[in-house]
Amino acid sequence: MIGIHTPEYEFEKDRNRVMRFAQKFKVTHPVYVDNDLLYWDALESENWPEFYLVDRQGTIRGKIVGEMHEGSRRAAKFEALLQELLDE
């Protein structure tokens, strides 16, 4: 898993600030700060947040738009898609 943080506002571009928040919320996976919107543009993103599941070949296999909270329908859908990919 890799987190890609694409800042919406100027103050969100500070990598040290992003890493402090990642630690605060116990994020343990790597986080890339996409200040130049390279990934944002490559994925043709339109929303904050968007979650993508990408297989080993680099094919996007699933996408969830909007916040996810444990136990929500969105989270359940994402977990099901993730499990499907892991089962392959």
SERO-4910 file (N, C-alpha, C, O; in steps of 0.05 Angstrom, whole numbers):
BEGIN
 pado doro    nc1    nc2    nc3   cac1   cac2   cac3    cc1    cc2    cc3    oc1    oc2    oc3
  Met    A     17    -23      0      0      0      0     18     25      0     38     26     14
  Ile    A     10     44    -16     23     70    -17      2     91    -15    -18     90    -29
  Gly    A      6    111      2    -11    134      3      0    156    -14     24    162    -13
  Ile    A    -17    168    -30     -9    191    -46    -25    215    -37    -49    216    -40
  His    A    -11    234    -25    -23    258    -15    -21    280    -36      2    289    -41
  Thr    A    -43    288    -47    -43    310    -66    -56    334    -53    -80    335    -48
  Pro    A    -39    354    -47    -50    377    -32    -69    394    -49    -66    399    -72
  Glu    A    -90    403    -35   -109    421    -47   -102    450    -41   -106    467    -57
  Tyr    A    -90    454    -18    -82    481     -9    -52    483     -6    -38    463     -2
  Glu    A    -41    507     -7    -12    512     -6      0    500     20     21    487     19
  Phe    A    -14    504     43     -2    495     68     -1    464     70     14    453     87
  Glu    A    -15    450     53    -15    421     52      9    410     37     13    386     36
  Lys    A     25    427     25     49    418     10     73    413     27     93    402     18
  Asp    A     72    420     53     94    417     71     97    387     79     81    377     94
  Arg    A    117    374     67    121    346     72    124    339    102    113    319    111
  Asn    A    139    355    117    142    350    145    115    350    160    110    334    178
  Arg    A     98    369    153     71    371    165     55    346    158     42    335    175
  Val    A     56    338    133     42    313    124     51    289    140     35    273    149
  Met    A     78    287    144     89    264    158     81    265    188     76    244    200
  Arg    A     80    289    200     70    291    228     42    281    231     35    266    249
  Phe    A     25    289    212     -3    279    213     -5    249    208    -21    235    220
  Ala    A     12    239    190     13    210    185     20    195    211      8    175    217
  Gln    A     40    205    225     47    193    251     25    195    271     19    176    285
  Lys    A     13    219    272     -9    223    291    -32    203    287    -44    193    307
  Phe    A    -38    197    262    -60    179    256    -50    150    251    -65    133    240
  Lys    A    -25    145    259    -14    118    258    -14    106    230    -19     82    226
  Val    A     -8    123    210     -5    113    182     23    100    181     43    114    186
  Thr    A     24     75    173     49     61    173     59     56    144     83     49    141
  His    A     42     59    124     51     55     97     65     80     86     61    102     97
  Pro    A     81     77     65     95    100     54     74    120     43     53    113     33
  Val    A     82    145     45     65    167     35     81    184     16    102    195     23
  Tyr    A     71    187     -8     84    204    -28     68    230    -29     44    231    -31
  Val    A     83    252    -27     70    279    -28     72    289    -57     93    295    -67
  Asp    A     49    290    -70     46    296    -99     42    326   -103     21    334   -114
  Asn    A     62    342    -95     59    371    -97     55    381   -126     43    402   -130
  Asp    A     65    366   -145     64    375   -173     39    363   -187     36    367   -211
  Leu    A     23    348   -173     -1    336   -183      4    316   -206    -13    313   -224
  Leu    A     27    303   -205     35    284   -227     16    260   -226      6    252   -247
  Tyr    A     13    248   -202     -5    225   -200    -34    233   -204    -49    219   -217
  Trp    A    -41    255   -193    -68    266   -195    -76    268   -224    -97    259   -232
  Asp    A    -59    280   -240    -64    283   -269    -63    256   -283    -80    251   -300
  Ala    A    -44    239   -277    -41    213   -290    -66    196   -285    -74    181   -303
  Leu    A    -78    198   -262   -101    182   -255   -127    196   -263   -149    185   -259
  Glu    A   -125    220   -273   -148    237   -280   -167    240   -256   -191    238   -258
  Ser    A   -155    245   -233   -170    248   -208   -187    273   -209   -180    293   -222
  Glu    A   -209    272   -195   -227    295   -193   -236    301   -165   -249    321   -160
  Asn    A   -231    283   -146   -242    285   -120   -221    280    -98   -202    266   -102
  Trp    A   -226    293    -75   -211    287    -51   -230    274    -31   -251    286    -25
  Pro    A   -224    251    -21   -204    232    -29   -214    213    -51   -239    211    -55
  Glu    A   -196    199    -63   -202    177    -81   -183    154    -73   -160    158    -67
  Phe    A   -194    130    -73   -178    106    -66   -178     88    -90   -199     82   -102
  Tyr    A   -154     79    -98   -151     61   -121   -139     35   -112   -122     34    -95
  Leu    A   -148     14   -124   -135    -13   -121   -122    -19   -148   -135    -19   -169
  Val    A    -96    -24   -147    -81    -28   -172    -68    -56   -169    -56    -63   -149
  Asp    A    -71    -72   -190    -59    -99   -189    -29    -98   -196    -18    -77   -202
  Arg    A    -17   -122   -196     12   -124   -201     20   -114   -228     43   -106   -232
  Gln    A      2   -115   -247      8   -106   -274      4    -76   -278     10    -65   -299
  Gly    A     -5    -63   -257     -9    -34   -258    -37    -26   -268    -42     -3   -274
  Thr    A    -55    -45   -270    -82    -40   -279   -100    -31   -255   -100    -45   -235
  Ile    A   -114     -9   -258   -133     -1   -237   -156    -20   -237   -170    -23   -257
  Arg    A   -160    -33   -215   -181    -54   -213   -205    -45   -196   -226    -57   -197
  Gly    A   -202    -23   -182   -224    -12   -166   -218     16   -158   -195     25   -156
  Lys    A   -240     31   -154   -237     59   -146   -261     66   -128   -284     60   -134
  Ile    A   -255     79   -106   -275     88    -87   -271    118    -84   -249    127    -79
  Val    A   -293    133    -87   -291    162    -84   -304    170    -58   -326    161    -51
  Gly    A   -291    187    -43   -302    197    -18   -290    185      7   -275    165      5
  Glu    A   -295    196     30   -283    187     55   -294    159     61   -317    152     55
  Met    A   -277    143     74   -285    117     83   -282    116    114   -262    126    125
  His    A   -301    104    126   -299    100    155   -304     70    161   -321     57    149
  Glu    A   -290     60    181   -292     32    188   -321     25    192   -336     39    207
  Gly    A   -330      3    180   -357     -7    183   -377      5    163   -400     -3    162
  Ser    A   -368     25    147   -386     37    128   -389     20    103   -373      2     98
  Arg    A   -409     25     87   -413     10     62   -389     14     43   -381     -5     29
  Arg    A   -379     39     42   -356     44     25   -332     27     33   -318     15     16
  Ala    A   -327     26     59   -304     11     69   -308    -19     63   -289    -33     56
  Ala    A   -333    -29     67   -338    -57     61   -334    -63     32   -323    -85     25
  Lys    A   -342    -45     14   -338    -49    -14   -309    -50    -21   -300    -67    -36
  Phe    A   -293    -31    -10   -265    -30    -14   -251    -55     -4   -234    -67    -18
  Glu    A   -258    -64     20   -247    -89     31   -253   -113     14   -236   -130     10
  Ala    A   -277   -114      3   -285   -137    -14   -268   -136    -40   -258   -157    -49
  Leu    A   -264   -113    -52   -248   -110    -76   -219   -118    -70   -206   -131    -86
  Leu    A   -209   -109    -47   -182   -115    -39   -178   -145    -35   -158   -157    -44
  Gln    A   -197   -158    -22   -195   -187    -17   -196   -202    -43   -181   -222    -47
  Glu    A   -213   -193    -62   -214   -205    -88   -187   -204   -102   -178   -224   -114
  Leu    A   -174   -181   -100   -147   -178   -112   -127   -196    -98   -110   -208   -112
  Leu    A   -128   -197    -72   -109   -214    -57   -113   -244    -63    -94   -259    -63
  Asp    A   -138   -251    -68   -144   -280    -74   -133   -288   -101   -129   -312   -105
  Glu    A   -128   -269   -118   -117   -276   -145    -88   -284   -141    -75   -290   -160
***
